[in-house]
Amino acid sequence: MPQFIKKFLLFFITVVLLALPLLLWLKAADRKHDEKPVQVLSEYLKFLYARDFRRAYQFISAEDRRVKTQNDYVRERGPFTGFALEAARKLSGLIEARPVAQQPEGSRSRIRLALKLPDANALAGLLLDWDETRLNSLPAPQQREILSTIDALSRENKLPMVEGEEEFVLLKENSRWKLYLDWAAGVRVNFTTKLPAAGGLAAEPTIKETVARSGDLFNIGFKVKNRSTHEIVTRIVHRVEPKEMAQYLDLVECALLLPVRLRAGEEQVFNSTYVVRGDLPDDAKALNVIYEFQIER
């Protein structure tokens, strides 16, 4: 073979080898850009199920993200960590999603999915009632045993599942499909405190305002501190204003409804869980939640 042809071939191979990583990256980028709405939706739902909210947030539209920051979104929903997250991720990998209907609306796409997913409530016994602290403190062999049990139930088609249909709206942003949740149309929920005139008690919400849509479940924390030199027992009277709208905001759980004990100088954060009722009127724009603290002794 002539020497100049050998040199040309060597040059050509070198160029190809150098360009290969770039070509592979571009091919992968094209695949991402070609993602279908159902694929994006399926990934989002898996992160949502696993309570991996920081990763779920990346699938939410920029329009929605202007209303609620990632930190607020994650904090309000209470993400899993550690082994609890690992177990939830394993289950989320078993979610099945099938499009039933898809209606293009310009840059948006309305999709109805038939969903089949592991029944988290039916698996509560295996997963210690989804108590994150207990799950994360289990010895490694017990954690592996739980994961193996999930695998065995799945192989034998004995894993309890729930089925249903749900509708979602996605919109295209720079060739990417994102979930459109329309947070801007939600009701603003404001949290304030009313403290006793004396007693050395300080309290404030960890976030003073959030936006929620009908059916949304969210968490709010209240930081409470005993500034006195003696023990305090306190509880709250919970009020929602305007009163006629109180029925549309359900308080699912609140530790402060029962008396809590704080030692001198002690500070704690108490979480409350709320859900906005599905029948919330469309013209509802704001709700004010007042935590009136009372000192029992």
N, C-alpha and C positions, 0 to 999 in steps of 0.2 A: 504494500500500500504506500502511495507517495507520501513523503514527509509532510507536505502542506495539508493533506487530507487528515492525517493523524492529528495535526495541531488544531485543525478546525473542529474535529470531533471532540477533542479534549476540551476545547473552549466551550463548545455547545453543551457538553455534559456538566461542566462547571457552572454555567449560567443556569441550567435547569435545576441543579441541586441547590444553588443559592436562592432561586426563586420559589422552590417548592413550599417552604413554610408560608410564604406570602400567599401563594395560590390556595393552599389548604385553608388559610385564615379567611380569604375572600370567599371561598366556597362555603365555609361554615357561616359566614356573615350573610351570604345569600339565603342559606337555609333558614336563618332566623328571620330574615325579612319576608320570606315566603310562608312563615307560619300562618296556619289557618286560625280563625277565631276560636274554633272548638279546641284546638291544641292549647292555645293560651289560657282559655277558660279552665281546661282540665288541670293545668299546672297550678293555676291560682287556687282552685278548690282543694288541691292536695296540701298546699301550704296552709290554707285556712283551716282545714280539718286538723292538721298537726299542731295548730296554734303557733305556727312559725310565722308570726305576723310581720316581722321585719322583712322577710322575703316576700310575703304576700303583698306588701305595700308597693313593691316595684311594679306590680301588674295593674295598679290603679291609675286612672287617668290624671293628667297634669291639672285639669280643671278641678278635680276633687282634691288633689294634693294641696292646692292653694287654700283650701278651706281647713284642712287638718294636717298637721305635720306628722312625720313618721313617728317621732317620739310620743306624741299624744295618742296617735292611733294604737301603737304598741302598748302603752301604759293603760289605756282604757280597756283593753281586751284581756290583759293578763296572759303573757306568753308562757309557754312551757320552756323549761331548760333541762339540761342533763338527761338522765335516763327517761324521764317522762316524755321529753321531746323525741328521743330515739324510738320509744315504743309507739308514740302517736304517728311518727313518720312511717314506721313499718306498716301500720294499719292504713295510712293514707295511700300507700302504694297499691292497695287492693281496691281502691275506688274505681268503679266503672262508670263512664259517662258516654251517652249516646245521643246525638242530636235528633230531636223529634221534628223541629221546625226551625227554619232560619229565614228571616225577613230582612233583606238589605234596606237601609234607609239613608241613602247618600253615603256619608263617611261613617255611618253607624251600622251596626248589625244587631238585630234582636234575635236571640237564640233561646229556644226552649230545649232543655236537656232532660233526658231520662237518667236518673242517678241511682246507682246501687252502691251503698257504702257500709262499712262495718258499723254495727250498732254499738256505739260507745257506752250507752247505758247498760246494755245487756252484758258488756265486758267489764263492768265496774268491779265485780267481785274479783276477777283475775288481776285487775290493775289497781287494787287497794282504793276503790272509789275515786280514782284519779287524783289522789292526794299527792301533789308534787313532792312535798317534803319527804313523805314516807317512801315514795318510789325512788327518789334520788339517793336515799340513805340505805337502800337495800344492798347487801353484799353482792359482789359481781356474779357469783354462781346463781343466786336467786334471780338476778336480772336476766341472765342468759336463759334461765329456765322459762321465764315469762315469754321471751321472744321465741323460744323453741315451741312453746305451747301454741302461740299464734300461728306459727308456720304449720304445725300439725293440724290445727283446726282448719286452716285454709286448704291444705292438701286433701283433707277428708271431706271437704265441702260442709263442714259443721260450724263454720264461723257465722255467728248471727249477723244478718245484714238487714238493712232497711232500704226501701225503694220509694221513689217519688219523682215528681217532675218540678223543675224550677226554671224561671225565665230570667235572662240576663241581657244587658245591653253593653255592647263593646263599641269603641270608636277607634279610628285609625289616627295615630300620631307618628308622623315621620316614618311611614311604612310599617309601623308596629301596631298591633291591636292591644288596647287597654280596656280595663273594666270601667264602665261609667256608672257610678253609684249615685250621682246627683246629690251630693252632700249639701250643696248650696240651698237646696229646696227643703232641707230638714228643719226641725225646730231647734232653736237655741235654748239650751238648758243652763241656767246660771246658778251657782252655788255660793251661799253666804252663810255666815255664822252670827248667832246672837249669844253673847256671853253674859254671865251673871255680873252684877256690879262689883261684887267683892268675891274673894275666894282664891285669887292667884292662878286662875285657869286661862290658858292661851290655846286657841284652836283656829285652824284655817284649812281650806281645801287645797289639795295638791295642784289642782287646776280649777280655775274659777268659772270656766265656761267651756261647753262642748256643743257640738252639733250632732243630732241623731235623727235618723229616719224611722218610720214605722217598722217595728220588728227588731230594731237594733238593741243588742245587749251590750252594756258598757259598765266599767268600773270607775269609781271615784274614791280617792283616798282623802282622809282628814287627818292632819297632823295635830295631835293634842299633847300639850305639855302642862305639867303641874309645876308652877313657878313658886309655890308656897314651900314652907319648911315642914309641912305635915302631910300625911296621906289624904288623898281626895277620892271620893267615890262619885262618879258623874254618869249621866245618861242624857239622851237628847229627846226633845219633842220635835217630830219631823213634820214640816209643813210644805205644801206646794201651792203656789199662787200663780195665776188666779185660781180660786177654789174650784170653779166649775171645770177647770182643766185637770185637776189633780187625778181624776180617775183614769187618765190616759198615760200616766207614768207610774209603773209598778215598781215598788221597792222589793227586789227579790231577796236581798240579804243585807243586813246591817248590824254589826256587832254593837254599835252604840245605842241601839234600842233597849238593850239590857244594861244594867249598871256595870261600869268598868272601874277598876281600882288602879290608881296611879300613886306610886310612892313619891315622896318629896323630890323634886328635880327631875322626875322621870318624864320621858317623851316617847310616844308611840304613834304609829300610823294605823288607823282603822279604815278598812275598805268597805265600801257599799256597792252593791250591784243593782243596776236598774235595767228595765226594758221598756221601750216605748211601745205602747199598744198599737196593734195593727189598724184599729179603727180611729186613730188620731185624725181629727178634722184637717182638711187640706189648708184651711186658713189659719191654723195654729202656727204662730211665729216664735213665741218665747214662753218658757216656763221658768219660774223662780223657785228654787228649793232652799229652804231655810232650816239650818240645824240650830235649834235653840238648846243650848247646854244648860243643864240644871245640876247643881251640886246637892247630893243627898246627904253627905256628911264628910 
